[in-house]
Structure formats: C-alpha cells, structure tokens
Amino acid sequence: MRVANTVFFFPWWALLLLAVLPPAIAAAAAFPIRRLIPDSDSVVDARTKLVLLGISAYTFTVGFSVNTLWYQDIELNDAALTFDYSVGLLKDAARDHADVLPADIDEKIEALRQPEVVAEAITVLPRQNESFRTAWDEVNLAWADAPATALADLNTHANEAELAFYKLAQSANSPGVPGIILVVIVLLGMLLAGTMAAAPRPAQTSRKETTSIDWLMVAGVAVISLTQWALWVLNSRDFVLSMILPNFAGEVRSLTALQFSVFVAVLLAPPLGVAFLLRSRWRRRGPEGVAPDD
C-alpha cells in the first residue's frame, strides 16, 4: 500500500534531493575512474552497449512507473469527486426534510468532507479514519429521531456517501509501484550517470572539447534527476492532496516563495558547481591548451 511506502510521506524538498543526489554521487565517484579506462575501440564499444542497455531498462521502468502512478492519481481524483457529489446529495436530502431535523444538520453533514477529514483518508489505512467516523456518528445521532419516511431517504443517501468515502480511502491505499521497482530505478539512474562520467578521454583533446564533454555529462545527470523527480512527486502525499483538496472547501496547496527559491537553488547547485570547477581549471591551463593525457 502507498501509506506503507516511506517515500509517500517525504516533503517536496526531500523528493528533490532523492532525485538529484544518487546520480550526482555516482557521477562524482566514477569521474576519477576514467583515468584508469583505456581509450580503445573495444572499450568504447562495450561502454556504448552498456549505456544503450541501461537507457532501455531505465526508460521502460520509469515509463511504466509514471504511467501506473498517474493512472492511480486520476482514479483517486475521480473517487474524491464522487464522494463530494454524494455528500452534496445527502445535504440536499436533509434540506428536503429540514422541518424534522436539527437546525445544524447542514454543518454536521458538511463536516464529513472537510479537508482534514479527506487528508486523513489519504494518509492512514481505511480502518484508521477516526475523523470521518466521528463526524459520521454525529450525523447519525442528529437524525436518529426523524420520522421513518425521512430516515429511510436519508439513510439511502448516507449509505451512498459512506461507500464513496471508503472507495476514496481504498483508492488512496492502492498498491502503487512496488518498492523493488523504485529501488531498481534509482540504481539504474546511478549506473547510467556513472557510466557517462567514466567515459575515457582521447589523449589529444582540446580544452573546448573536454569542457563540452563535461557539460554533456552534467546534462545527462540532470535529465536522470528530472525524470526521477517527476516519478517521486507523483508518488507523494503532498501531490495527491494538491490534486483532490481543491474539490473540498476550495483549498489549494501550492509552493510558497521560500519553497520555490529553495527548489531552484537545489536544482541549480550541481551544474553551477561544475561550471565553477571547469572555469577554474580553464583559467589554470589556458583556453587554448590541450588536455593532458589521463
């Protein structure tokens, strides 16, 4: 179940670090190894085959996982809309029998779909939805003394609303992507980043060519990080809540200015750091020099 997945509860900045750090660490660790790899046709051919195999496996697993999570997120949003509609029908039925019901029945019914109640359904197992159960008991108590005719009508709509809520909770606790697949995606990303960084360099390579190769490696690591970040976001509690809570009480969750600034800083830190190192090395050796043998 999703709620049993630790990543599901990660905040957005932790998801970003989870996407950026593994491939960046793998690339940094593999970068010095390129000095030990001979620049021969057989090595280049073997490395190319490894990269192509890694890209194929990575693309398949990421594509499968993203498609699965997005489909489940859409199902969850549909379940939330159904629950909201069912509660609305229950309120309409209560208004039809307002003369035999307490004056605060509307507020008690509305409590069933408050954002905190819905958020709890997304966060815990279905049997642990205490907020909904408490609100539900108050509604049942409010119309307990209603006439049999009114009670039958209300119970019909109430049962539909209760069923819709538990379908929402069940959808929120769908299996998601198996944990082993998520681990494989991280490892494949690290393998690709490390293989790119460990590429052997020809003995006679101009400084501009070396710099271009380094930047292409950074771009490759960035692509791996961005694809993984999209996957982690789709598998996160905050994203799920941002999809469904606007259906309830008009609550919308978005990034604050501080959160957005930190996100940009974390995303730009690796390429800016590499740019600083490359520029420093350029100044030491001169722009027209030729890279020494590795």
KELUMSE-613238 format. One line per field, with one value per atom (N, C-alpha, C, CB): x, y, z; atom name. Coordinates in steps of 0.2 Angstrom, whole numbers. Atoms other than C-alpha are relative to their C-alpha. Glycine has a CB too. Example, Ala and Ser with C-alpha at 12.3 -4.5 7.8 and 13.67 -1.06 7.14 Angstrom:
<rs>
east	(4;62;4;-5;-4;68;-4;2)
north	(-6;-22;6;0;-6;-5;5;2)
up	(0;39;0;6;-1;36;3;-7)
site	(N;CA;C;CB;N;CA;C;CB)
</rs>
This chain:
<rs>
east	(4;0;4;-5;-4;6;2;-4;-2;5;5;-7;-6;17;7;-2;-6;29;3;-2;-3;41;0;7;0;43;-6;3;6;25;-1;-6;1;27;6;0;-6;43;-3;5;2;41;3;3;-2;44;8;-3;-7;62;4;3;-4;67;-1;-3;0;60;5;-8;-5;71;7;0;-7;86;1;1;0;81;1;-6;-1;81;7;-5;-6;97;6;0;-6;109;3;-1;-2;110;4;-5;-4;115;6;-4;-6;126;6;-2;-5;135;4;-2;-3;138;4;-6;-4;144;7;-4;-6;156;5;-2;-5;163;3;-4;-3;165;5;-6;-4;173;8;-1;-7;191;2;2;-1;189;2;-6;-1;190;8;-3;-7;209;3;3;-3;211;-3;-2;3;200;4;-8;-4;210;-5;3;4;204;1;2;-1;202;-7;3;7;188;-4;2;4;183;-3;5;3;181;-6;6;5;171;-6;2;6;160;-4;3;3;157;-4;5;3;153;-7;5;6;141;-6;2;5;132;-3;3;2;131;-5;5;4;124;-7;3;6;111;-5;1;4;105;-3;5;3;104;-5;6;5;94;-7;2;6;82;-4;1;3;79;-2;5;2;78;-6;6;6;66;-6;1;5;55;-3;2;3;54;-3;6;3;52;-7;5;7;38;-5;1;5;29;-2;3;2;30;-4;6;3;25;-7;4;7;10;-4;1;3;5;-3;4;2;5;-4;7;4;-3;-7;3;6;-17;-4;0;3;-20;-1;5;2;-19;-7;6;6;-33;-6;1;5;-43;-2;2;1;-41;-4;7;4;-47;-7;4;7;-62;-4;0;3;-66;-1;5;1;-64;-6;6;5;-76;-7;1;6;-89;-2;2;2;-88;-3;7;2;-90;-7;4;6;-105;-5;0;5;-113;-1;4;1;-111;-5;6;4;-119;-8;2;6;-134;-3;0;2;-135;-3;5;2;-136;-7;5;6;-150;-6;0;5;-160;-1;2;2;-158;-4;7;4;-164;-7;3;7;-180;-3;0;3;-183;2;1;-2;-177;-5;2;5;-193;0;-7;0;-190;7;-3;-7;-171;3;4;-3;-160;2;6;-2;-155;7;-1;-7;-137;2;5;-1;-139;5;-6;-5;-130;7;-2;-7;-115;3;1;-2;-114;2;-5;-2;-115;6;-6;-5;-103;7;0;-6;-90;2;-2;-3;-89;5;-6;-4;-80;5;-4;-5;-69;7;0;-6;-51;4;4;-4;-43;-3;-1;2;-55;2;-8;-2;-51;8;-2;-8;-32;1;3;-2;-33;-2;-5;1;-41;6;-7;-6;-26;6;2;-6;-14;1;1;0;-19;-4;-4;3;-26;-8;2;7;-45;-3;-4;3;-49;2;2;-2;-40;-3;8;3;-51;-4;-4;4;-56;-4;5;4;-61;-6;5;6;-73;-5;1;4;-80;-4;3;3;-83;-5;6;5;-92;-6;4;6;-102;-5;3;4;-108;-4;5;4;-113;-6;4;6;-124;-5;3;5;-132;-4;3;3;-136;-5;5;4;-143;-7;3;7;-157;-3;1;3;-160;-7;4;7;-177;-4;-1;4;-183;-5;5;5;-199;3;-6;-2;-197;1;-5;-1;-200;6;-7;-6;-187;6;-1;-6;-175;2;-1;-2;-176;3;-7;-3;-172;7;-5;-7;-158;5;0;-4;-151;3;-3;-2;-151;6;-6;-6;-140;6;-3;-5;-130;4;-2;-4;-125;4;-5;-4;-120;6;-5;-6;-109;5;-3;-5;-101;4;-4;-4;-97;4;-6;-4;-90;6;-4;-6;-79;5;-2;-4;-72;3;-4;-3;-69;6;-5;-5;-59;6;-3;-5;-49;3;-3;-2;-47;5;-5;-4;-41;7;-4;-7;-28;5;-2;-5;-21;1;-3;-2;-19;7;-2;-7;-3;5;0;-5;6;5;3;-6;23;4;4;-4;32;6;1;-6;46;6;1;-6;58;1;0;0;54;3;-7;-3;58;8;-4;-7;75;4;1;-3;79;1;-4;0;75;6;-6;-5;87;7;0;-6;101;2;0;-2;99;2;-7;-2;100;7;-5;-7;116;5;1;-4;123;1;-3;0;119;5;-7;-4;127;7;-3;-7;142;3;0;-3;145;1;-5;-1;143;6;-6;-6;156;6;-2;-6;168;2;-1;-2;170;7;-5;-7;188;1;4;-1;195;6;2;-6;207;6;-2;-6;225;0;6;-1;224;-7;3;7;208;1;-5;-1;207;-4;-3;3;201;-8;3;7;185;-4;-1;3;181;-1;4;1;184;-5;7;5;173;-7;1;7;159;-2;1;2;160;-2;7;2;160;-7;5;7;144;-5;0;4;136;-2;2;1;139;-5;7;4;131;-7;3;7;116;-3;0;3;114;-2;5;2;114;-6;6;6;101;-6;1;6;90;-2;1;1;91;-4;6;3;87;-7;4;7;72;-5;0;5;64;-2;3;1;66;-4;6;4;59;-7;3;7;43;-3;0;3;41;-1;5;1;44;-6;6;5;32;-7;0;6;18;-2;0;1;21;0;5;0;20;-7;4;7;6;-1;1;1;8;-3;6;3;5;-7;4;6;-10;-5;0;5;-18;-1;3;0;-14;-5;6;5;-25;-7;2;7;-40;-3;0;2;-41;-4;5;4;-47;-7;3;7;-63;-4;0;3;-66;1;2;0;-69;5;3;-4;-59;7;-3;-7;-42;5;1;-5;-27;7;-1;-7;-9;4;2;-5;5;7;-2;-6;23;0;6;-1;27;6;1;-6;40;7;0;-6;53;1;-1;-1;50;2;-7;-2;51;8;-4;-7;68;5;1;-4;75;0;-3;0;69;5;-7;-4;78;7;-2;-7;94;2;0;-3;95;0;-5;0;91;6;-6;-6;105;6;-2;-6;118;5;-1;-5;126;3;-4;-3;128;4;-6;-4;134;6;-4;-7;147;4;-2;-4;153;2;-4;-2;153;6;-5;-5;164;7;-2;-6;176;3;-1;-3;178;3;-6;-3;181;6;-5;-6;194;6;-1;-5;203;2;-3;-1;201;5;-6;-5;210;7;-3;-6;224;4;0;-3;228;0;-3;1;223;-5;7;6;209;2;-4;-2;219;4;4;-4;228;-3;2;2;227;0;4;1;221;6;-7;-5;235;-3;4;2;234;-3;6;3;223;3;-8)
north	(-6;0;6;0;-6;18;2;5;-3;23;-4;0;4;9;2;-8;-2;17;6;1;-6;29;6;-2;-6;40;3;-3;-3;43;6;-5;-5;54;6;-3;-5;64;6;-3;-7;83;1;5;-1;90;1;6;-1;95;-6;6;6;78;-4;-4;3;71;3;1;-3;83;-2;8;2;78;-8;0;7;59;-1;-3;0;63;2;4;-3;73;-3;7;2;66;-7;-1;7;47;0;-5;-1;51;4;2;-4;65;-3;7;3;55;-5;-3;5;41;3;-4;-4;53;2;6;-3;61;-6;4;6;44;-3;-5;4;37;5;-2;-5;53;-1;7;1;49;-7;0;7;31;0;-4;0;37;0;6;0;39;-7;4;6;21;-4;-4;3;16;2;2;-1;14;2;-6;-2;23;-4;8;4;9;-2;-7;1;4;-6;-3;5;-12;3;-6;-3;-2;5;4;-4;11;-3;5;4;-2;-3;-6;3;-11;5;-3;-5;5;3;6;-2;10;-5;1;5;-6;0;-7;-1;-4;6;0;-6;13;-1;6;1;8;-5;-3;5;-7;4;-6;-4;5;4;3;-5;18;-4;4;4;4;-2;-6;2;-3;6;-4;-6;14;3;6;-3;21;-4;1;4;6;0;-8;0;6;6;-2;-6;24;1;6;-1;25;-4;-2;4;10;3;-7;-3;18;6;1;-6;35;-1;5;2;28;-3;-4;4;17;6;-5;-5;32;5;3;-5;44;-2;3;3;32;0;-7;1;29;7;-4;-7;48;2;5;-2;51;-4;-2;3;37;2;-8;-2;44;7;2;-6;61;-1;5;2;53;-2;-5;2;45;6;-5;-6;61;4;5;-4;70;-4;0;4;55;1;-7;-1;57;7;-1;-7;76;0;5;0;73;-3;-3;4;60;4;-7;-5;72;5;2;-5;85;-2;3;3;74;-1;-7;1;70;6;-4;-6;88;2;5;-2;91;-4;-2;4;76;3;-7;-3;84;6;1;-6;100;-1;5;2;92;-2;-6;2;86;4;-8;-5;101;1;7;-2;103;-5;0;5;87;-2;-7;1;88;6;-1;-6;99;5;-3;-6;116;0;6;0;112;-6;0;7;96;2;-3;-1;105;0;7;-1;109;-7;5;7;91;-4;-4;4;84;3;0;-3;96;-2;8;3;90;-6;0;6;74;1;-4;-1;82;6;1;-5;94;-2;2;2;95;-5;6;5;87;-7;3;6;73;-4;0;3;69;-1;5;1;72;-6;6;6;58;-6;1;6;46;-1;2;1;49;-3;6;1;47;-7;5;6;32;-6;2;5;15;1;-7;-1;14;-1;-4;2;6;6;-6;-5;21;7;0;-6;35;3;0;-2;42;6;1;-6;59;-1;5;1;53;-4;-4;4;40;5;-6;-5;54;4;4;-4;65;-4;4;4;51;-2;-7;2;46;6;-2;-6;64;1;6;0;64;-5;-1;5;48;2;-7;-1;54;6;2;-6;71;-2;4;2;62;-6;-1;6;47;0;-1;-1;54;2;5;-2;58;-5;1;5;50;-5;4;6;33;2;-6;-1;40;4;4;-4;54;-4;6;4;42;-5;-4;4;30;3;-4;-4;43;2;6;-2;50;-6;3;5;33;-3;-6;2;29;4;0;-4;44;0;7;0;42;-6;-1;6;24;1;-6;-1;30;5;4;-4;44;-4;6;4;32;-5;-5;5;19;4;-3;-4;33;2;7;-1;38;-6;3;6;21;-2;-6;1;19;5;1;-5;35;-2;7;3;28;-6;-2;6;12;2;-5;-2;21;3;5;-3;31;-5;5;5;15;-5;-3;4;7;-2;3;3;-4;5;-6;-4;9;-4;4;3;5;-4;5;4;-10;3;-7;-3;-4;-2;-2;2;-15;3;-8;-4;-6;7;1;-7;11;-1;3;1;4;-1;-6;2;-3;7;-5;-7;15;4;3;-4;23;-3;0;3;10;1;-7;-1;11;7;-1;-7;30;1;5;-1;29;-4;-3;4;16;4;-7;-4;27;7;3;-6;43;-2;3;2;33;-2;-5;2;26;6;-5;-6;43;4;5;-4;51;-4;1;4;36;-1;-6;0;39;1;4;-2;38;5;-7;-6;53;-1;7;1;53;4;2;-3;58;7;-4;-7;73;3;0;-3;83;7;-4;-8;102;1;4;-2;111;1;6;-1;116;-7;4;6;98;-3;-5;3;92;4;1;-4;106;-2;7;2;101;-7;0;7;83;0;-5;-1;88;3;4;-2;98;-4;7;5;85;-6;-4;5;73;3;-2;-3;86;0;7;0;87;-6;3;7;68;-1;-5;1;68;4;2;-4;82;-3;7;3;73;-6;-3;6;57;3;-4;-3;68;3;6;-3;77;-6;4;5;61;-4;-6;3;53;5;-2;-5;69;0;7;0;68;-7;0;6;50;0;-6;-1;54;4;2;-4;68;-3;7;3;58;-5;-4;5;45;3;-5;-3;58;2;7;-2;63;7;-1;-7;81;1;5;-1;80;-3;-4;3;68;5;-6;-5;81;6;2;-6;95;-1;2;2;86;0;-7;1;82;5;-7;-5;95;6;3;-6;109;-2;2;2;98;1;-7;0;101;7;-6;-6;118;5;-1;-4;126;1;7;-1;123;-2;-5;1;124;0;4;0;119;2;-7;-2;127;2;6;-2;131;7;-1;-6;146;3;1;-3;159;-3;7;3;152;-7;0;7;134;0;-4;-1;139;2;5;-3;148;-6;6;5;133;-6;-3;5;121;2;0;-2;132;0;7;0;133;-7;3;7;114;-3;-4;2;111;3;2;-3;123;-1;8;0;120;-5;-3;5;104;3;-6;-2;112;7;2;-6;129;-2;4;3;119;-2;-5;3;110;6;-5;-5;126;4;5;-3;134;-4;1;4;120;0;-7;0;119;7;-1;-7;138;1;6;-1;137;-4;-3;4;123;3;-7;-4;133;6;3;-6;148;-2;4;3;137;-2;-5;3;129;4;-7;-4;142;-3;0;2;142;-4;6;3;136;-6;5;6;122;-6;0;6;104;-4;-4;4;92;-5;-3;5;82;-7;1;7;63;-2;-5;2;55;-7;-1)
up	(0;0;0;6;0;-3;7;-4;-6;15;4;4;-3;19;-3;-1;4;7;3;-8;-3;16;-4;3;5;0;0;-6;1;0;5;2;-5;16;-1;6;1;10;-2;-5;2;9;-7;5;7;-8;-1;-3;1;-5;1;6;-1;1;-6;6;6;-15;-5;-3;5;-25;2;1;-2;-15;-2;7;2;-18;-8;2;7;-37;-2;-3;2;-38;3;2;-4;-25;-3;7;2;-31;-7;0;6;-49;0;-6;-1;-44;3;3;-3;-32;-4;7;4;-44;-5;-3;5;-57;3;-3;-3;-45;2;6;-2;-39;-6;4;6;-57;-4;-4;4;-64;1;3;-1;-57;-4;7;3;-64;-7;1;7;-82;-1;-3;2;-80;0;6;0;-77;-6;6;6;-93;-6;0;6;-109;-5;-2;5;-124;-6;-2;5;-136;-3;2;4;-149;4;-7;-3;-139;7;2;-6;-123;-1;4;3;-132;-2;-5;3;-140;6;-5;-6;-123;4;4;-3;-115;-3;1;3;-128;0;-8;-1;-127;7;-2;-7;-108;1;5;0;-110;-3;-3;4;-123;4;-7;-4;-112;6;2;-5;-97;-1;4;2;-106;-1;-6;1;-112;6;-5;-6;-95;4;4;-4;-87;-3;0;3;-99;1;-8;-1;-98;8;-1;-7;-79;2;5;-2;-77;-3;-2;3;-90;3;-8;-3;-83;7;1;-7;-65;-1;4;1;-71;-2;-4;3;-81;6;-6;-5;-66;5;3;-6;-53;-3;2;2;-64;-1;-7;0;-68;7;-4;-6;-50;3;5;-2;-46;-3;-1;4;-59;4;-7;-3;-51;7;1;-6;-34;0;4;1;-40;-2;-6;2;-48;6;-5;-6;-31;4;3;-4;-22;-3;0;3;-34;1;-8;-1;-32;7;-1;-7;-13;1;4;-1;-14;-3;-4;3;-25;4;-7;-5;-13;6;1;-6;2;-2;3;3;-9;0;-6;0;-12;7;-4;-7;6;3;5;-2;10;-3;-1;3;-2;3;-8;-3;5;7;1;-7;23;-1;3;0;17;-2;-6;1;10;6;-5;-6;27;6;2;-5;36;6;-3;-5;46;6;-3;-5;56;2;-3;-2;58;4;-7;-4;69;-5;4;4;63;-2;4;2;62;-4;7;4;51;-6;-2;5;37;2;-4;-3;47;1;6;-2;53;-6;4;7;35;-3;-4;3;29;3;0;-3;42;-3;7;3;33;-6;-3;6;18;2;-6;-1;27;-2;8;2;21;4;-2;-4;36;1;7;1;35;-6;0;6;17;0;-6;-1;21;4;3;-4;34;-4;6;4;22;-5;-4;4;11;3;-4;-4;25;4;5;-4;35;-3;7;3;32;1;4;0;29;7;-5;-6;46;6;3;-5;55;-1;0;2;48;6;-6;-6;65;-1;6;2;59;-3;-4;4;47;4;-7;-4;59;5;3;-5;72;-3;4;3;60;-2;-6;2;54;6;-3;-6;71;2;6;-1;74;-4;0;5;58;2;-7;-2;63;6;1;-6;80;-1;6;2;73;-3;-4;3;63;3;-7;-3;75;1;6;-2;80;-6;6;6;62;-1;-6;2;56;-5;-4;4;47;-7;1;7;30;-2;-3;1;31;2;5;-2;40;-6;6;6;25;-6;-2;6;12;2;-1;-2;22;1;7;-1;26;-7;3;7;7;-3;-5;2;3;4;0;-4;18;-1;8;2;13;-6;0;6;-4;2;-5;-2;4;4;4;-4;16;-5;6;5;2;-4;-4;4;-8;3;-3;-4;6;0;7;0;8;-6;3;6;-10;-1;-6;0;-9;4;3;-4;5;-3;7;3;-4;-6;-2;5;-19;2;-5;-3;-9;2;6;-3;-2;-6;6;5;-19;0;-7;-1;-21;-2;-3;2;-31;-4;5;4;-39;6;-3;-5;-30;2;-3;-3;-19;-4;7;3;-28;-7;-2;7;-45;2;-3;-2;-36;1;6;-1;-30;-6;5;6;-47;-4;-4;4;-55;3;1;-3;-43;-2;8;2;-46;-8;2;7;-65;-1;-4;1;-64;2;4;-2;-54;-5;7;4;-66;-7;-2;6;-81;1;-3;-1;-73;1;7;0;-68;-6;5;7;-85;-4;-3;4;-93;3;0;-3;-81;-1;8;1;-83;-7;4;7;-101;-1;-5;1;-107;-5;-3;4;-115;-4;5;4;-130;2;-7;-2;-127;-3;-2;3;-139;0;-6;0;-134;2;5;-2;-134;6;-6;-6;-119;-1;3;2;-128;0;-6;1;-132;7;-5;-7;-114;4;4;-4;-107;-3;-1;3;-119;2;-8;-3;-114;7;-1;-7;-96;1;4;0;-99;-2;-4;2;-108;5;-7;-5;-94;6;4;-5;-82;-2;1;3;-94;1;-7;-1;-93;7;-2;-7;-74;1;4;-2;-74;-3;-3;3;-86;4;-7;-4;-75;6;2;-6;-60;-1;3;2;-68;-1;-6;1;-73;6;-6;-7;-56;4;3;-4;-48;-2;-1;2;-58;3;-8;-2;-53;8;-1;-7;-34;2;3;-1;-35;-1;-4;1;-42;5;-7;-5;-28;7;-1;-7;-14;2;-1;-3;-2;-2;8;1;-5;-7;1;7;-24;0;-5;0;-21;4;4;-4;-8;-5;6;4;-20;-6;-3;5;-33;2;-3;-2;-23;5;4;-5;-9;-3;4;3;-21;-1;-7;1;-23;7;-2;-7;-4;3;4;-4;4;-4;7;5;-11;3;0;-2;-3;-5;7;5;-14;3;-6;-3;-10;-6;3;5;-19;3;-4;-3;-17;2;-5;-2;-7;-3;8;3;-12;2;1;-3;0;-3;8;3;-6;-7;1;7;-24;0;-4;0;-20;2;4;-2;-11;-6;6;5;-25;-6;-3;5;-38;2;-2;-2;-28;0;8;0;-25;-7;4;7;-44;-3;-3;4;-50;4;0;-3;-37;-3;7;4;-46;-6;-1;6;-63;1;-5;-2;-55;3;4;-3;-45;-5;5;5;-60;-5;-5;4;-70;3;-1;-4;-56;-1;7;0;-56;-7;2;7;-75;-2;-5;1;-76;3;2;-3;-63;-3;7;3;-72;-7;-1;6;-88;1;-3;-1;-81;2;6;-2;-74;-6;5;6;-90;-6;-1;6;-103;-4;-3;4;-115;-7;-2;6;-130;1;-4;-2;-121;-2;7;1;-124;6;-6;-6;-111;1;1;-1;-104;0;7;0;-105;7;-2;-7;-92;2;-1)
site	(N;CA;C;CB;N;CA;C;CB;N;CA;C;CB;N;CA;C;CB;N;CA;C;CB;N;CA;C;CB;N;CA;C;CB;N;CA;C;CB;N;CA;C;CB;N;CA;C;CB;N;CA;C;CB;N;CA;C;CB;N;CA;C;CB;N;CA;C;CB;N;CA;C;CB;N;CA;C;CB;N;CA;C;CB;N;CA;C;CB;N;CA;C;CB;N;CA;C;CB;N;CA;C;CB;N;CA;C;CB;N;CA;C;CB;N;CA;C;CB;N;CA;C;CB;N;CA;C;CB;N;CA;C;CB;N;CA;C;CB;N;CA;C;CB;N;CA;C;CB;N;CA;C;CB;N;CA;C;CB;N;CA;C;CB;N;CA;C;CB;N;CA;C;CB;N;CA;C;CB;N;CA;C;CB;N;CA;C;CB;N;CA;C;CB;N;CA;C;CB;N;CA;C;CB;N;CA;C;CB;N;CA;C;CB;N;CA;C;CB;N;CA;C;CB;N;CA;C;CB;N;CA;C;CB;N;CA;C;CB;N;CA;C;CB;N;CA;C;CB;N;CA;C;CB;N;CA;C;CB;N;CA;C;CB;N;CA;C;CB;N;CA;C;CB;N;CA;C;CB;N;CA;C;CB;N;CA;C;CB;N;CA;C;CB;N;CA;C;CB;N;CA;C;CB;N;CA;C;CB;N;CA;C;CB;N;CA;C;CB;N;CA;C;CB;N;CA;C;CB;N;CA;C;CB;N;CA;C;CB;N;CA;C;CB;N;CA;C;CB;N;CA;C;CB;N;CA;C;CB;N;CA;C;CB;N;CA;C;CB;N;CA;C;CB;N;CA;C;CB;N;CA;C;CB;N;CA;C;CB;N;CA;C;CB;N;CA;C;CB;N;CA;C;CB;N;CA;C;CB;N;CA;C;CB;N;CA;C;CB;N;CA;C;CB;N;CA;C;CB;N;CA;C;CB;N;CA;C;CB;N;CA;C;CB;N;CA;C;CB;N;CA;C;CB;N;CA;C;CB;N;CA;C;CB;N;CA;C;CB;N;CA;C;CB;N;CA;C;CB;N;CA;C;CB;N;CA;C;CB;N;CA;C;CB;N;CA;C;CB;N;CA;C;CB;N;CA;C;CB;N;CA;C;CB;N;CA;C;CB;N;CA;C;CB;N;CA;C;CB;N;CA;C;CB;N;CA;C;CB;N;CA;C;CB;N;CA;C;CB;N;CA;C;CB;N;CA;C;CB;N;CA;C;CB;N;CA;C;CB;N;CA;C;CB;N;CA;C;CB;N;CA;C;CB;N;CA;C;CB;N;CA;C;CB;N;CA;C;CB;N;CA;C;CB;N;CA;C;CB;N;CA;C;CB;N;CA;C;CB;N;CA;C;CB;N;CA;C;CB;N;CA;C;CB;N;CA;C;CB;N;CA;C;CB;N;CA;C;CB;N;CA;C;CB;N;CA;C;CB;N;CA;C;CB;N;CA;C;CB;N;CA;C;CB;N;CA;C;CB;N;CA;C;CB;N;CA;C;CB;N;CA;C;CB;N;CA;C;CB;N;CA;C;CB;N;CA;C;CB;N;CA;C;CB;N;CA;C;CB;N;CA;C;CB;N;CA;C;CB;N;CA;C;CB;N;CA;C;CB;N;CA;C;CB;N;CA;C;CB;N;CA;C;CB;N;CA;C;CB;N;CA;C;CB;N;CA;C;CB;N;CA;C;CB;N;CA;C;CB;N;CA;C;CB;N;CA;C;CB;N;CA;C;CB;N;CA;C;CB;N;CA;C;CB;N;CA;C;CB;N;CA;C;CB;N;CA;C;CB;N;CA;C;CB;N;CA;C;CB;N;CA;C;CB;N;CA;C;CB;N;CA;C;CB;N;CA;C;CB;N;CA;C;CB;N;CA;C;CB;N;CA;C;CB;N;CA;C;CB;N;CA;C;CB;N;CA;C;CB;N;CA;C;CB;N;CA;C;CB;N;CA;C;CB;N;CA;C;CB;N;CA;C;CB;N;CA;C;CB;N;CA;C;CB;N;CA;C;CB;N;CA;C;CB;N;CA;C;CB;N;CA;C;CB;N;CA;C;CB;N;CA;C;CB;N;CA;C;CB;N;CA;C;CB;N;CA;C;CB;N;CA;C;CB;N;CA;C;CB;N;CA;C;CB;N;CA;C;CB;N;CA;C;CB;N;CA;C;CB;N;CA;C;CB;N;CA;C;CB;N;CA;C;CB;N;CA;C;CB;N;CA;C;CB;N;CA;C;CB;N;CA;C;CB;N;CA;C;CB;N;CA;C;CB;N;CA;C;CB;N;CA;C;CB;N;CA;C;CB;N;CA;C;CB;N;CA;C;CB;N;CA;C;CB;N;CA;C;CB;N;CA;C;CB;N;CA;C;CB;N;CA;C;CB;N;CA;C;CB;N;CA;C;CB;N;CA;C;CB;N;CA;C;CB;N;CA;C;CB;N;CA;C;CB;N;CA;C;CB;N;CA;C;CB;N;CA;C;CB;N;CA;C;CB;N;CA;C;CB;N;CA;C;CB;N;CA;C;CB;N;CA;C;CB;N;CA;C;CB;N;CA;C;CB;N;CA;C;CB;N;CA;C;CB;N;CA;C;CB;N;CA;C;CB;N;CA;C;CB;N;CA;C;CB;N;CA;C;CB;N;CA;C;CB;N;CA;C;CB;N;CA;C;CB;N;CA;C;CB;N;CA;C;CB;N;CA;C;CB;N;CA;C;CB;N;CA;C;CB;N;CA;C;CB;N;CA;C;CB;N;CA;C;CB;N;CA;C;CB;N;CA;C;CB;N;CA;C;CB;N;CA;C;CB;N;CA;C;CB;N;CA;C;CB;N;CA;C;CB;N;CA;C;CB;N;CA;C;CB;N;CA;C;CB;N;CA;C;CB;N;CA;C;CB;N;CA;C;CB;N;CA;C;CB;N;CA;C;CB;N;CA;C;CB;N;CA;C;CB;N;CA;C;CB;N;CA;C;CB;N;CA;C;CB;N;CA;C;CB;N;CA;C;CB;N;CA;C;CB;N;CA;C;CB;N;CA;C;CB;N;CA;C;CB;N;CA;C;CB;N;CA;C;CB;N;CA;C;CB;N;CA;C;CB;N;CA;C;CB;N;CA;C;CB;N;CA;C;CB;N;CA;C;CB;N;CA;C;CB;N;CA;C;CB;N;CA;C;CB;N;CA;C;CB;N;CA;C;CB;N;CA;C;CB;N;CA;C;CB;N;CA;C;CB;N;CA;C;CB)
</rs>
